[in-house]
Amino acid sequence: MQVGAGRVRRRLAQAALLAGVLTGCAGAADGDAKTSTSASASADAERASDTAVRSAGSIGAAGSACELPVTFDIAEDWKAEAIDTGTGDGSAEPESELAQEVADALLHQGPVTAACEVDAKPAGNIGFLRVWTGEEGGDDARAVLEDFVAAEKGASKAKYSAFAAGGLKGVEVKYLYTSKLLEETKEEAALAVATKQGPVVIHLGGMDTDEHRAMLPAYELAKRTLRAG
C-alpha cells in the first residue's frame, strides 16, 4: 500500500535538512552535555527489552500497510507507512533539488533501500522502526548487516549475534552512533535476514538513547514475530 508514501519521502528530506540547520546551534553547546553510554546503560536496555508490549497486528503481507518479503507484528499505536522510493507513478508533490538529493541519499544505506517506516510518535515516543530491503543475491545476512552499519558514518562498537525466529536465521547488531553535527552519541540496533526475495534489515534508532530504550520492546516484538512472507 503506497497511500501517503510520498509524505514519508519528504519527511526524510526535511529531517536531514533540519539536522544541517541545527549544526550551528550544536557548535555552541557545552561539550560536557554529550550523551554518555556505560555498561550499566546496556543492562538497562536489556531490561527494557523485556517489557511487555501489545501487538496491533502484522505488516508485510499483501494488502498491509507495507508489503515486504517478511511479516512481523508492530506494537500497539505504532503506525506503519510504505516509503516511496521515487519509482511510482510520479504523483508525489515536486521537491527542491536539494531535498531530492537528501531524500535519495537517505533512501539507500549500504546494499539495501528503505521500504517501510513504522512511526512510534502515536505511541508517545520519538523514533521509528525502519525496514530496508535489497535485491536478490548471494549475500548472507551477516555480510548485509555489516555493510549496513559500515554505511552509517559515526557507527562504532558494533556487537553482532545470531538469532532465529519463524524459521528464519538472522543476525542482530547493537552499536553506538555518534553524530558529529550534534556531538551526541546514542544506542541503535538492527537485524538482518536473508529471504528468497532478497535481504531484509529492520533498524531501530531513536532521537536519543532514552527514546531508543523506551522503544526496544516494539523492536523485540518485531524480532520475535518475524516470519518469511
Number of C-alpha atoms within 10 A of each C-alpha: 13 15 11 13 23 21 16 18 25 20 14 20 23 15 13 16 15 11 14 13 11 13 14 12 11 16 13 8 12 9 11 7 9 14 15 11 13 8 8 9 15 14 10 12 20 14 13 17 18 12 13 11 16 13 17 13 11 18 23 20 16 13 9 17 21 24 19 22 20 20 21 21 22 27 22 15 15 20 18 20 24 26 27 22 17 16 6 11 6 10 8 15 8 11 13 9 9 11 20 17 13 19 24 17 14 15 20 18 17 15 18 21 21 23 23 27 24 21 20 23 13 11 13 13 17 18 20 24 25 21 24 23 26 22 14 12 12 10 15 16 23 20 13 23 28 18 15 20 21 15 14 13 11 13 18 16 10 16 11 17 11 13 15 14 15 13 9 14 14 21 22 23 20 18 16 19 22 18 14 13 15 17 16 17 20 22 26 21 23 23 25 29 27 26 21 11 16 18 25 27 25 22 21 22 23 23 13 17 22 16 18 24 24 18 28 25 22 26 23 20 20 22 23 15 15 21 20 19 16
